[in-house]
């Protein structure tokens, strides 16, 4: 457990972009988010931060804008969703506007993302036995300011 605390320049540390179907849903809600919170990070997750009755697309944009990073949780089902694609595009666009790399990806199930995602270094989280070591890498990255 690192003692370095994340910057408070953002309301949240990471917007979690994931597909709301199994197994992605359980992985995010039962493994990822609890661990991030236990490490003192502030994840922005739809089921906790989206405002009821608000337009979904505006809540997605609010999540991306209020977080230091957007975390894409890659799986075949993730790649099928137009909503997750929009979250990626919003994060990439904001990163371009600010000359920062604000999109991070973890792969939880084998898949072939679009070229723009394949061009990034992502964290391989396919093996549950290596979760603890890999989550530490992710946590350390999320504590850092976006790379210029």
Protein Blocks (a to p, Z undefined) as FASTA:
>chain_A
ZZbdcdfkbfbfbdcdddfbdfklmmmmmmmmmmmmmnopacddfklmpcghiafklmmm
mmmmmpmbdcddddfklmmpmklmmmmmmmmmmmmmnopafbdcddfbdcdddfklmmpc
cddfkbmklmmmmmmmmmmmmmpccdZZ
